Amino acid sequence: MRRELVTQKEASEHLRCSVKTISRKIRCGFIEAFKMGNKVLVYADTLTEEHLNAIKPKFFKKSKP
């Protein structure tokens, strides 16, 4: 079974956000993608509002004793 692929620009238009946001979500692992040549191709089935709005918990800096 083949999964549908879209470019980062098409993904950003679909989710109505910037290409930079899509790139950041790919780096964090919320959206699946791979690089082919000069283009980054995104799996269309991972483009959901849940993945866009997912928040990764921030770790607090440990205070010095």
N, C-alpha and C positions, 0 to 999 in steps of 0.2 A: 504494500500500500504506500502510495506517495503522499507526502505532506505538501501542502501549498506553501510556496515561498514568495515573499515580497521584499522589496528594498527597504532601507531605513526611512527614506522619504515617504514611501507609501504607508509604512507603519505609523509614522508621525501624523500623516493626514487622517488615517483611520481613527487614531486615538485622540486627535486634536491636541497634540503637544509638540514640542520642538524635537528636532533630530538629536540634539544634545541629550535630552531626557531619555530618548530611546537608547542611545549609546550608553548612558549611565546605567540604565536598567539591565542592559545586556551584560555589562561588566559585573554588576552585582549578582547576576544569575536569575533574575526574575523573568527575563524574556530569553528564549532560546534562539541562537543564531550561529552562523559560521561565516568565515571569510572565504570568498572565491575570487581569486585575482585581486582586483582593487575594490570590489564591492562586498558589502556585508549583507548577507541574505538572512531574513528573519522568518522563522516558522510562523505562519499566520494563525495557527491554532493557539499560540501562546499570547496573542494580543488580546487581552481582556482588561477590563477596568480594574479587576482585582490585582492583576500583576502591576498595573500602572500605579495604583494607590498603596501597594504593599510597602510597609515600613519595616526596615531592618532595625532592630534595637541597637541603640548606641551604648557602648560600654563606658562606664564612668571611670575617670582616672582615680587611681588609688591615692588617697591622701598620705602624706608622709607622717610617720608616728611621732 
